[in-house]
């Protein structure tokens, strides 16, 4: 781990964290538009990886739908109200991709692969990020933090998957770089070690404990069950975040790419920055809903 790596990571923390917290606090279009654009770009990077293997998805159509998932979530910020919009978008995208495949990909353009990757890229790149406005709206939906809840309540809810993912990733990186010897998946992601993976889960659990101590006063009415339950939730998020990281590594390995893109110099593309969150955000939403029902 060289000085340049440390400086780039420090720059991301110094610049990125305040920007994210500020957007979450303000909400509305200040939050929704950037997240929708990130979803569209993540879909575009998925299509880039597919094109490296001679599959030509319908890029602009899929990018539009990926961003639309986030916009739909902002306008319908409960899972029940959002579901019909997402289902409709998936069905329309599937039908449009098939029709366009018949018109422009048959017979030698891999029409099935083109249609399938178009739908997958929109879901993979955009749908998970739609859980950002869903998570932010949970305090108002479930009565956490007063009526109406403080904007900090929405920030706190989204902060759980963000903190566990970022701190878990940092723990895995530093500990794995220093002491990792046995590779976890050498043919898939050679840089990842078992020691780093354990450190990542432990770091995520500790991050969730810290989150609980800070956030519970803001989220009055949330029944998470105490520090041990928070640590368990963090460990679960730490595991699924690493699965998300490995899933993106699989796509990049097939495409023969080191990074998914170059949007963030020195840090790769949007998928490289959100691959863990693609899994962690929906799972965090389920954790909050489960604790609400069980509590």
C-alpha positions, 0 to 999 in steps of 0.5 A: 500500500503506497502513499498514493493509495492512502492519499486517494482514499483520504481524499475520498473520505474528506470530500465524499463523506460530507457531500453524501451527508449533505445530500442525504440531509437536504433530500429531495432533488438534491439527493435524487438526481445525483443518485439517479445519474449514478444508477444510469452510469452504473448500468452503462458500465455494466453494458461496457463489460458486456460489450467487451464480450461481444454482446451489444445491449441497448445502452441508452434504453437501459440507462434511462430505466436504471435512473428511472428506478431511483426517480420512481422511488423518490416519488413513491418512497414506500416499498408497496407504492414503488413495486408496481412502478418497478414491475411495470418498468421491468416488463416494458424494458423486457418487451422493448429489448426483445422487439429491438433485438428482433429488429436490430440484432437478428440473426448474428447479433446475439439477440437473447444476450442483448435483451437479457443484459439490457434488463440485467444492467438496469436492475443491477445498476439502478434498482439497488440505488433506489433503496437510498430514497426508500431508506431515507423515507423509513422514519417518516413511514414508520414513525421513528424520530418524532412526527415529523421526523428530523432530517437527521433521522433519514440520514441515520437510517441510510448511514447504517449500510454506508458506514458498515460498507465503507468501514468494513471495506477499509478494514478489509483493505488495510488488514488484508494488505498488511497480513493477508496471505491465504487468498480467498478467491485467487482466480476471481479476485486475487487481492482478497484474503481470508484475513481481510474478509474476516477483518471486513466483517469485524469492522462492519460489526463495530461500525454498526455498534458505533452507528447504534450508539449515535443514531438511537437517540435520533431514531426514537421508536426504532426497536433494533434490540441493543448493541449485540443485535446491531453488531449482528446486523453489521456483520450481516451487512459486512458479509453481503457487501463482500459478496457484492464486491466479488460479484462485480469482480466476476463481471470484470474478470469475464470482460478482462477489465481491471476497473468498470470505468474511469469516472473517479480517477484512481478509484475506477468507475461507479460500479467499483464504488457501489458494488458492495452497496448494490447488495448492502442497501436492499439487505439493510432495508430488509433488516429495518423492516424485519426488526420493525415487524418482530419488534 
